[in-house]
Amino acid sequence: MWARYFDAEGHAVDARFNDRLIGIEPYRLRAVERRIAVAGGMDEAAAIRGARQVCRHPDHG
């Protein structure tokens, strides 16, 4: 489970609660061969695109 916030371009969002999140770091997520993204509804399409950017580019996230 990845509990990180990011924008549609895949850049990390500096949320005040980031230091309390439990989840995989972006650099570790990029090392996972197969990833599955799930979102609830068409409103989340930008979030899925952003997640793809995080997984593709080391300077994101």
C-alpha positions in Angstrom: 0.0 0.0 0.0 1.3 3.4 -0.9 -0.1 6.2 1.2 1.7 9.2 -0.5 0.2 12.3 -2.0 1.3 13.7 -5.3 0.0 15.9 -8.1 -1.1 14.9 -11.6 2.5 15.3 -12.9 3.8 13.0 -10.2 5.5 15.5 -8.0 5.3 14.9 -4.2 2.8 17.1 -2.3 4.2 18.5 0.9 1.4 17.6 3.3 1.8 18.4 7.0 1.2 14.8 7.9 3.8 13.2 5.5 6.1 12.4 8.5 3.3 10.2 10.0 2.6 8.2 6.8 3.4 4.5 6.7 4.2 3.2 3.2 6.8 2.4 0.7 9.2 5.2 -0.4 9.0 6.2 -4.1 12.5 4.9 -4.9 11.5 1.5 -3.5 8.2 1.5 -5.4 10.1 2.1 -8.7 12.1 -1.1 -8.0 8.9 -3.2 -7.9 8.5 -5.0 -11.2 4.7 -5.1 -11.3 2.5 -2.4 -9.8 -1.3 -2.1 -9.7 -3.1 1.2 -9.4 -6.6 1.4 -8.2 -8.8 4.5 -7.9 -12.5 5.2 -7.2 -14.2 6.8 -10.2 -13.2 8.9 -13.1 -12.3 11.8 -10.8 -9.2 9.8 -9.9 -7.8 9.5 -13.4 -5.3 12.3 -12.9 -4.1 10.5 -9.7 -3.4 7.4 -11.7 -1.5 9.4 -14.3 0.5 11.0 -11.5 1.3 7.7 -10.0 2.6 6.5 -13.3 5.0 9.5 -13.4 6.2 8.8 -9.9 7.1 5.2 -11.0 8.8 6.3 -14.2 11.0 9.2 -13.1 13.5 9.2 -10.2 13.1 13.0 -9.7 9.4 12.6 -9.0 8.1 11.8 -5.5 
